[in-house]
Structures are given as C-alpha cells and as structure tokens.
Amino acid sequence: MGGYGMGGGGLIWFLIIGVLIVVPFWKLLPRYGLPSWAALLTIFPLVALVFLWIMAFKDNGGGGRS
C-alpha cells in the first residue's frame, strides 16, 4: 500500500538486466575453462567481478599480444 517494493515494471527490468549480464558470460566462460552454468552466478556483482578478473589474467592460449 505504501508504494514499497519494485512493482511489476521493476521485476521486468530486473529480468532484462539479468539476461544482459548472464548471456555474454555464458558464451565467454567456456573459453576460459569455466563451466557455462557458472554464468548464472554473475547476477551477483561480486561474482561477476571475480569472473572478469579470472578472464583478464588467465592465459587462454589463443594468441593475442606478441
């Protein structure tokens, strides 16, 4: 009654933002030797940050800088 909570529109935005975060990680994590299901954990910002650090510093052996 007091206008608390996300409401219907807030839930839709939460799902849209969640998908926009999870899908790229779902595609990228297997390239770095991590299971793709772990991308579901990236809805938590700290987990997403840890995965970004792992991907940044892990040698994927695919070339890159010489």
PDB file with one MODEL, atoms N, CA, C and O in Angstrom:
MODEL        1
ATOM      1  N   MET A   1       0.798  -1.198   0.000  1.00  0.00           N
ATOM      2  CA  MET A   1       0.000   0.000   0.000  1.00  0.00           C
ATOM      3  C   MET A   1       0.840   1.261   0.000  1.00  0.00           C
ATOM      4  O   MET A   1       0.443   2.248  -0.619  1.00  0.00           O
ATOM      5  N   GLY A   2       1.939   1.270   0.642  1.00  0.00           N
ATOM      6  CA  GLY A   2       2.726   2.485   0.781  1.00  0.00           C
ATOM      7  C   GLY A   2       3.655   2.748  -0.388  1.00  0.00           C
ATOM      8  O   GLY A   2       4.500   3.638  -0.301  1.00  0.00           O
ATOM      9  N   GLY A   3       3.529   2.010  -1.474  1.00  0.00           N
ATOM     10  CA  GLY A   3       4.403   2.222  -2.615  1.00  0.00           C
ATOM     11  C   GLY A   3       5.762   1.556  -2.448  1.00  0.00           C
ATOM     12  O   GLY A   3       6.733   1.946  -3.096  1.00  0.00           O
ATOM     13  N   TYR A   4       5.830   0.566  -1.592  1.00  0.00           N
ATOM     14  CA  TYR A   4       7.104  -0.118  -1.380  1.00  0.00           C
ATOM     15  C   TYR A   4       7.245  -1.271  -2.355  1.00  0.00           C
ATOM     16  O   TYR A   4       6.251  -1.770  -2.882  1.00  0.00           O
ATOM     17  N   GLY A   5       8.457  -1.689  -2.594  1.00  0.00           N
ATOM     18  CA  GLY A   5       8.710  -2.816  -3.485  1.00  0.00           C
ATOM     19  C   GLY A   5       9.002  -2.350  -4.898  1.00  0.00           C
ATOM     20  O   GLY A   5       8.942  -1.159  -5.205  1.00  0.00           O
ATOM     21  N   MET A   6       9.322  -3.321  -5.757  1.00  0.00           N
ATOM     22  CA  MET A   6       9.697  -2.997  -7.127  1.00  0.00           C
ATOM     23  C   MET A   6       8.488  -2.802  -8.024  1.00  0.00           C
ATOM     24  O   MET A   6       8.557  -2.048  -8.994  1.00  0.00           O
ATOM     25  N   GLY A   7       7.394  -3.460  -7.723  1.00  0.00           N
ATOM     26  CA  GLY A   7       6.249  -3.400  -8.605  1.00  0.00           C
ATOM     27  C   GLY A   7       6.456  -4.276  -9.823  1.00  0.00           C
ATOM     28  O   GLY A   7       7.493  -4.927  -9.955  1.00  0.00           O
ATOM     29  N   GLY A   8       5.479  -4.298 -10.712  1.00  0.00           N
ATOM     30  CA  GLY A   8       5.562  -5.129 -11.901  1.00  0.00           C
ATOM     31  C   GLY A   8       6.645  -4.683 -12.865  1.00  0.00           C
ATOM     32  O   GLY A   8       7.349  -5.522 -13.427  1.00  0.00           O
ATOM     33  N   GLY A   9       6.794  -3.390 -13.069  1.00  0.00           N
ATOM     34  CA  GLY A   9       7.793  -2.883 -14.004  1.00  0.00           C
ATOM     35  C   GLY A   9       9.206  -3.121 -13.527  1.00  0.00           C
ATOM     36  O   GLY A   9      10.100  -3.353 -14.340  1.00  0.00           O
ATOM     37  N   GLY A  10       9.430  -3.067 -12.217  1.00  0.00           N
ATOM     38  CA  GLY A  10      10.762  -3.288 -11.670  1.00  0.00           C
ATOM     39  C   GLY A  10      11.235  -4.713 -11.883  1.00  0.00           C
ATOM     40  O   GLY A  10      12.417  -4.948 -12.135  1.00  0.00           O
ATOM     41  N   LEU A  11      10.332  -5.651 -11.783  1.00  0.00           N
ATOM     42  CA  LEU A  11      10.686  -7.056 -11.993  1.00  0.00           C
ATOM     43  C   LEU A  11      11.084  -7.310 -13.449  1.00  0.00           C
ATOM     44  O   LEU A  11      12.018  -8.063 -13.724  1.00  0.00           O
ATOM     45  N   ILE A  12      10.376  -6.683 -14.360  1.00  0.00           N
ATOM     46  CA  ILE A  12      10.706  -6.839 -15.776  1.00  0.00           C
ATOM     47  C   ILE A  12      12.092  -6.282 -16.058  1.00  0.00           C
ATOM     48  O   ILE A  12      12.874  -6.906 -16.774  1.00  0.00           O
ATOM     49  N   TRP A  13      12.404  -5.118 -15.508  1.00  0.00           N
ATOM     50  CA  TRP A  13      13.738  -4.534 -15.706  1.00  0.00           C
ATOM     51  C   TRP A  13      14.817  -5.394 -15.081  1.00  0.00           C
ATOM     52  O   TRP A  13      15.902  -5.532 -15.645  1.00  0.00           O
ATOM     53  N   PHE A  14      14.535  -5.975 -13.922  1.00  0.00           N
ATOM     54  CA  PHE A  14      15.492  -6.864 -13.272  1.00  0.00           C
ATOM     55  C   PHE A  14      15.808  -8.063 -14.171  1.00  0.00           C
ATOM     56  O   PHE A  14      16.966  -8.458 -14.298  1.00  0.00           O
ATOM     57  N   LEU A  15      14.785  -8.633 -14.787  1.00  0.00           N
ATOM     58  CA  LEU A  15      14.993  -9.773 -15.682  1.00  0.00           C
ATOM     59  C   LEU A  15      15.772  -9.374 -16.932  1.00  0.00           C
ATOM     60  O   LEU A  15      16.640 -10.119 -17.385  1.00  0.00           O
ATOM     61  N   ILE A  16      15.468  -8.204 -17.489  1.00  0.00           N
ATOM     62  CA  ILE A  16      16.173  -7.739 -18.686  1.00  0.00           C
ATOM     63  C   ILE A  16      17.648  -7.512 -18.380  1.00  0.00           C
ATOM     64  O   ILE A  16      18.510  -7.955 -19.140  1.00  0.00           O
ATOM     65  N   ILE A  17      17.949  -6.831 -17.284  1.00  0.00           N
ATOM     66  CA  ILE A  17      19.334  -6.573 -16.900  1.00  0.00           C
ATOM     67  C   ILE A  17      20.044  -7.888 -16.581  1.00  0.00           C
ATOM     68  O   ILE A  17      21.210  -8.061 -16.933  1.00  0.00           O
ATOM     69  N   GLY A  18      19.358  -8.807 -15.924  1.00  0.00           N
ATOM     70  CA  GLY A  18      19.938 -10.112 -15.623  1.00  0.00           C
ATOM     71  C   GLY A  18      20.333 -10.868 -16.875  1.00  0.00           C
ATOM     72  O   GLY A  18      21.414 -11.454 -16.930  1.00  0.00           O
ATOM     73  N   VAL A  19      19.476 -10.864 -17.879  1.00  0.00           N
ATOM     74  CA  VAL A  19      19.776 -11.548 -19.139  1.00  0.00           C
ATOM     75  C   VAL A  19      20.943 -10.864 -19.841  1.00  0.00           C
ATOM     76  O   VAL A  19      21.811 -11.538 -20.395  1.00  0.00           O
ATOM     77  N   LEU A  20      20.972  -9.535 -19.825  1.00  0.00           N
ATOM     78  CA  LEU A  20      22.058  -8.802 -20.480  1.00  0.00           C
ATOM     79  C   LEU A  20      23.409  -9.069 -19.818  1.00  0.00           C
ATOM     80  O   LEU A  20      24.449  -8.917 -20.460  1.00  0.00           O
ATOM     81  N   ILE A  21      23.406  -9.460 -18.561  1.00  0.00           N
ATOM     82  CA  ILE A  21      24.651  -9.779 -17.867  1.00  0.00           C
ATOM     83  C   ILE A  21      25.021 -11.248 -18.060  1.00  0.00           C
ATOM     84  O   ILE A  21      26.186 -11.559 -18.307  1.00  0.00           O
ATOM     85  N   VAL A  22      24.062 -12.147 -17.952  1.00  0.00           N
ATOM     86  CA  VAL A  22      24.334 -13.588 -17.957  1.00  0.00           C
ATOM     87  C   VAL A  22      24.733 -14.101 -19.343  1.00  0.00           C
ATOM     88  O   VAL A  22      25.654 -14.911 -19.448  1.00  0.00           O
ATOM     89  N   VAL A  23      24.071 -13.657 -20.395  1.00  0.00           N
ATOM     90  CA  VAL A  23      24.306 -14.219 -21.737  1.00  0.00           C
ATOM     91  C   VAL A  23      25.750 -14.043 -22.198  1.00  0.00           C
ATOM     92  O   VAL A  23      26.332 -15.017 -22.677  1.00  0.00           O
ATOM     93  N   PRO A  24      26.369 -12.860 -22.086  1.00  0.00           N
ATOM     94  CA  PRO A  24      27.779 -12.771 -22.519  1.00  0.00           C
ATOM     95  C   PRO A  24      28.707 -13.666 -21.701  1.00  0.00           C
ATOM     96  O   PRO A  24      29.620 -14.279 -22.254  1.00  0.00           O
ATOM     97  N   PHE A  25      28.483 -13.744 -20.399  1.00  0.00           N
ATOM     98  CA  PHE A  25      29.311 -14.627 -19.580  1.00  0.00           C
ATOM     99  C   PHE A  25      29.087 -16.083 -19.967  1.00  0.00           C
ATOM    100  O   PHE A  25      30.032 -16.871 -19.944  1.00  0.00           O
ATOM    101  N   TRP A  26      27.862 -16.458 -20.323  1.00  0.00           N
ATOM    102  CA  TRP A  26      27.544 -17.827 -20.726  1.00  0.00           C
ATOM    103  C   TRP A  26      28.358 -18.222 -21.955  1.00  0.00           C
ATOM    104  O   TRP A  26      28.800 -19.365 -22.072  1.00  0.00           O
ATOM    105  N   LYS A  27      28.555 -17.272 -22.871  1.00  0.00           N
ATOM    106  CA  LYS A  27      29.327 -17.539 -24.083  1.00  0.00           C
ATOM    107  C   LYS A  27      30.831 -17.516 -23.823  1.00  0.00           C
ATOM    108  O   LYS A  27      31.570 -18.280 -24.445  1.00  0.00           O
ATOM    109  N   LEU A  28      31.299 -16.659 -22.922  1.00  0.00           N
ATOM    110  CA  LEU A  28      32.730 -16.460 -22.724  1.00  0.00           C
ATOM    111  C   LEU A  28      33.378 -17.433 -21.742  1.00  0.00           C
ATOM    112  O   LEU A  28      34.531 -17.817 -21.941  1.00  0.00           O
ATOM    113  N   LEU A  29      32.680 -17.837 -20.706  1.00  0.00           N
ATOM    114  CA  LEU A  29      33.309 -18.646 -19.658  1.00  0.00           C
ATOM    115  C   LEU A  29      33.896 -19.970 -20.160  1.00  0.00           C
ATOM    116  O   LEU A  29      34.977 -20.340 -19.703  1.00  0.00           O
ATOM    117  N   PRO A  30      33.248 -20.702 -21.072  1.00  0.00           N
ATOM    118  CA  PRO A  30      33.871 -21.948 -21.548  1.00  0.00           C
ATOM    119  C   PRO A  30      35.216 -21.729 -22.245  1.00  0.00           C
ATOM    120  O   PRO A  30      36.058 -22.627 -22.238  1.00  0.00           O
ATOM    121  N   ARG A  31      35.433 -20.576 -22.837  1.00  0.00           N
ATOM    122  CA  ARG A  31      36.719 -20.277 -23.474  1.00  0.00           C
ATOM    123  C   ARG A  31      37.846 -20.174 -22.455  1.00  0.00           C
ATOM    124  O   ARG A  31      39.019 -20.315 -22.802  1.00  0.00           O
ATOM    125  N   TYR A  32      37.494 -19.931 -21.212  1.00  0.00           N
ATOM    126  CA  TYR A  32      38.490 -19.785 -20.152  1.00  0.00           C
ATOM    127  C   TYR A  32      38.497 -20.977 -19.197  1.00  0.00           C
ATOM    128  O   TYR A  32      39.055 -20.899 -18.103  1.00  0.00           O
ATOM    129  N   GLY A  33      37.881 -22.070 -19.613  1.00  0.00           N
ATOM    130  CA  GLY A  33      37.910 -23.293 -18.830  1.00  0.00           C
ATOM    131  C   GLY A  33      36.934 -23.327 -17.673  1.00  0.00           C
ATOM    132  O   GLY A  33      37.064 -24.169 -16.785  1.00  0.00           O
ATOM    133  N   LEU A  34      35.969 -22.440 -17.661  1.00  0.00           N
ATOM    134  CA  LEU A  34      34.967 -22.424 -16.597  1.00  0.00           C
ATOM    135  C   LEU A  34      33.639 -22.925 -17.155  1.00  0.00           C
ATOM    136  O   LEU A  34      33.336 -22.691 -18.325  1.00  0.00           O
ATOM    137  N   PRO A  35      32.845 -23.609 -16.337  1.00  0.00           N
ATOM    138  CA  PRO A  35      31.563 -24.129 -16.846  1.00  0.00           C
ATOM    139  C   PRO A  35      30.591 -22.992 -17.156  1.00  0.00           C
ATOM    140  O   PRO A  35      30.540 -21.993 -16.439  1.00  0.00           O
ATOM    141  N   SER A  36      29.830 -23.155 -18.220  1.00  0.00           N
ATOM    142  CA  SER A  36      28.917 -22.084 -18.633  1.00  0.00           C
ATOM    143  C   SER A  36      27.787 -21.859 -17.627  1.00  0.00           C
ATOM    144  O   SER A  36      27.249 -20.754 -17.551  1.00  0.00           O
ATOM    145  N   TRP A  37      27.419 -22.878 -16.858  1.00  0.00           N
ATOM    146  CA  TRP A  37      26.351 -22.692 -15.876  1.00  0.00           C
ATOM    147  C   TRP A  37      26.765 -21.704 -14.784  1.00  0.00           C
ATOM    148  O   TRP A  37      25.908 -21.136 -14.108  1.00  0.00           O
ATOM    149  N   ALA A  38      28.065 -21.498 -14.608  1.00  0.00           N
ATOM    150  CA  ALA A  38      28.534 -20.544 -13.601  1.00  0.00           C
ATOM    151  C   ALA A  38      28.136 -19.116 -13.958  1.00  0.00           C
ATOM    152  O   ALA A  38      28.164 -18.231 -13.102  1.00  0.00           O
ATOM    153  N   ALA A  39      27.767 -18.887 -15.216  1.00  0.00           N
ATOM    154  CA  ALA A  39      27.324 -17.555 -15.626  1.00  0.00           C
ATOM    155  C   ALA A  39      26.069 -17.133 -14.880  1.00  0.00           C
ATOM    156  O   ALA A  39      25.812 -15.939 -14.728  1.00  0.00           O
ATOM    157  N   LEU A  40      25.290 -18.089 -14.417  1.00  0.00           N
ATOM    158  CA  LEU A  40      24.086 -17.748 -13.650  1.00  0.00           C
ATOM    159  C   LEU A  40      24.431 -17.040 -12.344  1.00  0.00           C
ATOM    160  O   LEU A  40      23.611 -16.305 -11.793  1.00  0.00           O
ATOM    161  N   LEU A  41      25.633 -17.261 -11.858  1.00  0.00           N
ATOM    162  CA  LEU A  41      26.062 -16.610 -10.617  1.00  0.00           C
ATOM    163  C   LEU A  41      26.438 -15.148 -10.824  1.00  0.00           C
ATOM    164  O   LEU A  41      26.603 -14.408  -9.854  1.00  0.00           O
ATOM    165  N   THR A  42      26.574 -14.728 -12.077  1.00  0.00           N
ATOM    166  CA  THR A  42      27.011 -13.356 -12.336  1.00  0.00           C
ATOM    167  C   THR A  42      25.932 -12.321 -12.087  1.00  0.00           C
ATOM    168  O   THR A  42      26.182 -11.127 -12.253  1.00  0.00           O
ATOM    169  N   ILE A  43      24.743 -12.741 -11.694  1.00  0.00           N
ATOM    170  CA  ILE A  43      23.742 -11.752 -11.302  1.00  0.00           C
ATOM    171  C   ILE A  43      24.156 -11.085  -9.996  1.00  0.00           C
ATOM    172  O   ILE A  43      23.627 -10.036  -9.627  1.00  0.00           O
ATOM    173  N   PHE A  44      25.112 -11.708  -9.298  1.00  0.00           N
ATOM    174  CA  PHE A  44      25.688 -11.090  -8.105  1.00  0.00           C
ATOM    175  C   PHE A  44      26.930 -10.314  -8.538  1.00  0.00           C
ATOM    176  O   PHE A  44      27.851 -10.906  -9.101  1.00  0.00           O
ATOM    177  N   PRO A  45      26.979  -9.018  -8.292  1.00  0.00           N
ATOM    178  CA  PRO A  45      28.072  -8.189  -8.825  1.00  0.00           C
ATOM    179  C   PRO A  45      29.470  -8.643  -8.415  1.00  0.00           C
ATOM    180  O   PRO A  45      30.395  -8.551  -9.222  1.00  0.00           O
ATOM    181  N   LEU A  46      29.652  -9.121  -7.207  1.00  0.00           N
ATOM    182  CA  LEU A  46      30.977  -9.536  -6.767  1.00  0.00           C
ATOM    183  C   LEU A  46      31.458 -10.756  -7.554  1.00  0.00           C
ATOM    184  O   LEU A  46      32.638 -10.850  -7.892  1.00  0.00           O
ATOM    185  N   VAL A  47      30.556 -11.683  -7.845  1.00  0.00           N
ATOM    186  CA  VAL A  47      30.907 -12.867  -8.636  1.00  0.00           C
ATOM    187  C   VAL A  47      31.279 -12.448 -10.056  1.00  0.00           C
ATOM    188  O   VAL A  47      32.243 -12.962 -10.622  1.00  0.00           O
ATOM    189  N   ALA A  48      30.524 -11.523 -10.630  1.00  0.00           N
ATOM    190  CA  ALA A  48      30.838 -11.039 -11.971  1.00  0.00           C
ATOM    191  C   ALA A  48      32.221 -10.390 -11.991  1.00  0.00           C
ATOM    192  O   ALA A  48      32.974 -10.570 -12.948  1.00  0.00           O
ATOM    193  N   LEU A  49      32.556  -9.646 -10.955  1.00  0.00           N
ATOM    194  CA  LEU A  49      33.865  -9.004 -10.878  1.00  0.00           C
ATOM    195  C   LEU A  49      34.980 -10.042 -10.785  1.00  0.00           C
ATOM    196  O   LEU A  49      36.025  -9.892 -11.419  1.00  0.00           O
ATOM    197  N   VAL A  50      34.761 -11.090  -9.999  1.00  0.00           N
ATOM    198  CA  VAL A  50      35.763 -12.161  -9.878  1.00  0.00           C
ATOM    199  C   VAL A  50      35.958 -12.846 -11.225  1.00  0.00           C
ATOM    200  O   VAL A  50      37.093 -13.111 -11.619  1.00  0.00           O
ATOM    201  N   PHE A  51      34.874 -13.136 -11.936  1.00  0.00           N
ATOM    202  CA  PHE A  51      34.993 -13.776 -13.243  1.00  0.00           C
ATOM    203  C   PHE A  51      35.713 -12.871 -14.246  1.00  0.00           C
ATOM    204  O   PHE A  51      36.488 -13.357 -15.069  1.00  0.00           O
ATOM    205  N   LEU A  52      35.466 -11.568 -14.183  1.00  0.00           N
ATOM    206  CA  LEU A  52      36.176 -10.650 -15.067  1.00  0.00           C
ATOM    207  C   LEU A  52      37.670 -10.676 -14.792  1.00  0.00           C
ATOM    208  O   LEU A  52      38.471 -10.637 -15.726  1.00  0.00           O
ATOM    209  N   TRP A  53      38.059 -10.743 -13.519  1.00  0.00           N
ATOM    210  CA  TRP A  53      39.477 -10.819 -13.166  1.00  0.00           C
ATOM    211  C   TRP A  53      40.085 -12.128 -13.652  1.00  0.00           C
ATOM    212  O   TRP A  53      41.201 -12.138 -14.170  1.00  0.00           O
ATOM    213  N   ILE A  54      39.364 -13.226 -13.491  1.00  0.00           N
ATOM    214  CA  ILE A  54      39.861 -14.522 -13.965  1.00  0.00           C
ATOM    215  C   ILE A  54      40.065 -14.477 -15.473  1.00  0.00           C
ATOM    216  O   ILE A  54      41.090 -14.939 -15.974  1.00  0.00           O
ATOM    217  N   MET A  55      39.104 -13.927 -16.195  1.00  0.00           N
ATOM    218  CA  MET A  55      39.204 -13.872 -17.645  1.00  0.00           C
ATOM    219  C   MET A  55      40.312 -12.921 -18.092  1.00  0.00           C
ATOM    220  O   MET A  55      40.938 -13.146 -19.128  1.00  0.00           O
ATOM    221  N   ALA A  56      40.557 -11.879 -17.335  1.00  0.00           N
ATOM    222  CA  ALA A  56      41.578 -10.906 -17.725  1.00  0.00           C
ATOM    223  C   ALA A  56      42.991 -11.461 -17.568  1.00  0.00           C
ATOM    224  O   ALA A  56      43.873 -11.155 -18.369  1.00  0.00           O
ATOM    225  N   PHE A  57      43.205 -12.277 -16.536  1.00  0.00           N
ATOM    226  CA  PHE A  57      44.566 -12.709 -16.230  1.00  0.00           C
ATOM    227  C   PHE A  57      44.863 -14.165 -16.563  1.00  0.00           C
ATOM    228  O   PHE A  57      45.995 -14.614 -16.383  1.00  0.00           O
ATOM    229  N   LYS A  58      43.877 -14.912 -17.044  1.00  0.00           N
ATOM    230  CA  LYS A  58      44.120 -16.300 -17.402  1.00  0.00           C
ATOM    231  C   LYS A  58      44.632 -16.377 -18.821  1.00  0.00           C
ATOM    232  O   LYS A  58      44.102 -15.719 -19.716  1.00  0.00           O
ATOM    233  N   ASP A  59      45.652 -17.172 -19.028  1.00  0.00           N
ATOM    234  CA  ASP A  59      46.206 -17.369 -20.370  1.00  0.00           C
ATOM    235  C   ASP A  59      45.346 -18.392 -21.089  1.00  0.00           C
ATOM    236  O   ASP A  59      45.359 -19.574 -20.745  1.00  0.00           O
ATOM    237  N   ASN A  60      44.603 -17.942 -22.083  1.00  0.00           N
ATOM    238  CA  ASN A  60      43.727 -18.860 -22.807  1.00  0.00           C
ATOM    239  C   ASN A  60      44.439 -19.531 -23.971  1.00  0.00           C
ATOM    240  O   ASN A  60      43.842 -20.372 -24.642  1.00  0.00           O
ATOM    241  N   GLY A  61      45.695 -19.188 -24.233  1.00  0.00           N
ATOM    242  CA  GLY A  61      46.470 -19.865 -25.259  1.00  0.00           C
ATOM    243  C   GLY A  61      46.052 -19.586 -26.673  1.00  0.00           C
ATOM    244  O   GLY A  61      46.564 -20.214 -27.600  1.00  0.00           O
ATOM    245  N   GLY A  62      45.144 -18.671 -26.867  1.00  0.00           N
ATOM    246  CA  GLY A  62      44.643 -18.397 -28.211  1.00  0.00           C
ATOM    247  C   GLY A  62      45.381 -17.289 -28.938  1.00  0.00           C
ATOM    248  O   GLY A  62      44.881 -16.781 -29.941  1.00  0.00           O
ATOM    249  N   GLY A  63      46.524 -16.911 -28.475  1.00  0.00           N
ATOM    250  CA  GLY A  63      47.272 -15.843 -29.134  1.00  0.00           C
ATOM    251  C   GLY A  63      47.045 -14.527 -28.419  1.00  0.00           C
ATOM    252  O   GLY A  63      46.971 -14.484 -27.191  1.00  0.00           O
ATOM    253  N   GLY A  64      46.938 -13.478 -29.167  1.00  0.00           N
ATOM    254  CA  GLY A  64      46.765 -12.164 -28.571  1.00  0.00           C
ATOM    255  C   GLY A  64      47.977 -11.313 -28.827  1.00  0.00           C
ATOM    256  O   GLY A  64      48.487 -11.267 -29.946  1.00  0.00           O
ATOM    257  N   ARG A  65      48.439 -10.643 -27.808  1.00  0.00           N
ATOM    258  CA  ARG A  65      49.619  -9.780 -27.945  1.00  0.00           C
ATOM    259  C   ARG A  65      50.874 -10.603 -28.146  1.00  0.00           C
ATOM    260  O   ARG A  65      50.998 -11.706 -27.614  1.00  0.00           O
ATOM    261  N   SER A  66      51.800 -10.061 -28.916  1.00  0.00           N
ATOM    262  CA  SER A  66      53.050 -10.797 -29.127  1.00  0.00           C
ATOM    263  C   SER A  66      54.155 -10.326 -28.223  1.00  0.00           C
ATOM    264  O   SER A  66      55.267 -10.850 -28.283  1.00  0.00           O
TER     265      SER A  66
ENDMDL
END
